[in-house]
C-alpha cells in the first residue's frame, strides 16, 4: 500500500490551479497525469540569456534581454503575413519584434508605442534588419525578467506553452514533501549529492550535475532493488525439481549439429530446472542463433520429468510460427503439442482446455490466452516467454501463478543487449548467451546507397519480385510531418502500390491489431510480395522467401535496430541483401553506424558499439536499447552508476531483506515513488 506521505505527489494534474479539461488532454499525451509526473518532467535543456544595454553588445543568434521602445506597428497587407513592431534601443538601433498568426492583439497590448519594455528572446537578422521573433517574455520593468536569464525548456505537446508548463511544474514541486533518505549516508556524503527534494528543485533551475546524478541514481537504485527483491522472493518459493532422463531429447532428429553455445545454454537451463528453487533465466541470442531449439530441449526435459511446458509469444502470428516450427522439430518424439490463441472458440478450444487439464497435451504454445483464468493445467512445470522485452516484470510474475508449485521460467530475447543494460533490465535473472551462429548460415550482403538512387532501387526491387522472391521496405515513420523531412510508410506504400499493384501490403503500429495481423499473414503466406512497414517488423515473422530488405533513411536508426531489421532476411537457403538508403547529410555518428553495419553481423558487438556511439547526454531510446526501464537516467549515467546502484541494492537486501530498518522503510517509499512497487509487494507484509 502506497505510503500516505506520497499522496500529494500522486494527486491528478487537474487538482492544480488552472488545469481543466482543455489542458488535461495535452498533459495526458505527454504522460503527465499526476503531480509526480510533472515533478519528474525534467527540462530537456536550458536557455541562458545575456542582459545587454543595447543591440550593439549582442551577437546574432544570441539569447538576450534588452530594453526596447516601440516606435511603429506594421501589419501585413494581406493579414496573413507577419505582424512587426519596430522598436529602438538606447543607442538608436532599430529591431523588429515579429509575430506570426493571431498575435497582433498581444503585440498591441504588450508593446504600446513610446513606452519602454524589456524584451527577452533570440536576436536574428531578416534581410538588413535585426529581429526577435515571438519574444519569450515582454515586461514593463527590468526586475520582472531578473529571474529569466536562465530558464528551462520542457518537452511540449500541442496546446501547451513553456510558461504554462513551468508554472505547473512549480506547483508540483511546491506540493512535494520532504522524504526520508534512502541513499546510504557515506555514499551521499562522498558524492556531495543534495537531498531528494532539493535535487528535484535544482534540476529544474539549471544545469546542476549533482542534482541530475542524484535523481538518476535514485532510479537506478530503485530498479536494482526491485529486481533483487523479485530474485529473493523467487528463491523463497517452492518449485518442483525437473530432472529429465533424456528419453525424448535423444529421439530428436535435428537436421544440423548444435553449436557449442547452444549445448552450454542447454546444460545451464536443465541444471537450473533440476533444482527445487524455481529457475528465472534469460536466453539471449542473436537473430538466427538457434534459441527455439534450446527452448525445445528445455521443454522436452520438463515433459520427461512428468510436467507440462507452455510457450508464450507476444502476437498470434509469432505463436503460430513457433507452433509449426516446434511441431516439425519434435515430430520424431511423439510429444503432443497444441496451439491456443484468442481466436480459438467452441469445441476446438474446449478440447485443448481438456487436454491441458488431463495432461494429454504436454506442450502448449500461444498468446496471453494460455494464462487466462479459464485455462488450467495438470502440472505446469516450465514457462518459456518469447520476446521477453514485450512483457514487464509485473506481467512475468503473473505468468508464474498457474502451476501447483511455481514453474520454472525461461525468457528469450532476440535483441542483443549490452551487458550493462542487461543488468538494468533483467537483474533478477541469470543469463545464458548464444554468442555463436550455426554453421552454414550465409552472411547478408549489406550495402549503403544514396537516397538519390531510389529509382534504381525500385527497379532492383521489381527484378527481385519477378524472380519469385519477396522483399521488405522499411520507413522511419508512418506519415509525413510538415516539420520533418523523413520518409513515411504511407507515402512510400502509395508510390510502390502504383508500381506493383496488389503485390504490396502496408503494416505499421497505428493499424488495429486485426489489420496488422492480416497484412503480416498475407505476406507470410506469399500472397503479397512486398511488405512496406515501419519498425513494427523489427521483431516479427519468419519468412524464408523474403531475401531483400530496403531501409530508407537508415542513418536515423540506431545500430541495434538496424541489425534487428536486417535479421528479417537471410532466414532461408537463398542469398539475402540489405540496402541501407542514406540521406544527403550524414553526421559522423551516422556515417560510423552505417560503416559498422557493412563490416559486421555480430549483434552483440553492434549493441556495444551502439551504446558507445550514442554516448552521454542522449536520453535512452527504449526501442534501440532493449526497452530499458529508465526515463531519468541517461546512457552516460547508466554506464557510470548502474554497477554502484546494483551493489548498493544487493548490500541492503543482504542486511535487511524485509526492508524494516529506517533505511529499508525509506527504500520502500522510493519503490512506490518510482513505481517499482511490484518489488515491495513480494515482501512479507507488503
Secondary structure, 3 states (H helix, E strand, C coil): CCCHHHHHHHCEHHHCCCCCHHHHHHHHHCCCCEHHHHHCCCCCEEEECEECCCHHHCCCCCEEEEEEEEEEEECCCCCCCCEEEEEECCCCCEEEEEECCCCHHHHHHHCCCCCEEEEEEEEEEECCEEEEECCCEEECCHHHHHHHCEEEECCCCCCCCHHHHHHHHHHHHHHCCCCCCCCCHHHHHHHCCCCHHHHHHHHHHCCCHHHHHHHHHHHHHHHHHHHHHHHHHHHHCCCCCCCCCCCCHHHCCCCCCCCHHHHHHHHHHHHHHCCCCCCEEEEEECCCCCHHHHHHHHHHHHHHCCCEEEEECCCHHHHHHHHHHHHHHCCCCCCCEEEECCCCCHHHHHHHHHHHHHCCCCEEEECHHHHCCCCCCCCEEEEEECCHHHCCHHHHHHHCCCCCCCCEEEEEECCCCCHHHHHHHHCCCEEEEECCCCCCCCCCEEEEEEHHHHHHHHHHHHHHHHCCCEEEEECCECCCCCCCCCCEHHHHHHHHHHHHHHHEEEECCCCCHHHHHHHHHHHHCCCCCEEEECHHHCCCCCCCCEEEEEECCHHHCCHHHHHHHHCCCCCCCCCCEEEEEECCCCCHHHHHHHHHHHHCCCHHHHHHHHHHHHCCCCECCCHHHCCCCCCCCEHHHHHHHHHHHHHHHHHHHHHCCCCCCHHHHHHHHHHHHCCCHHHHCCCCCC
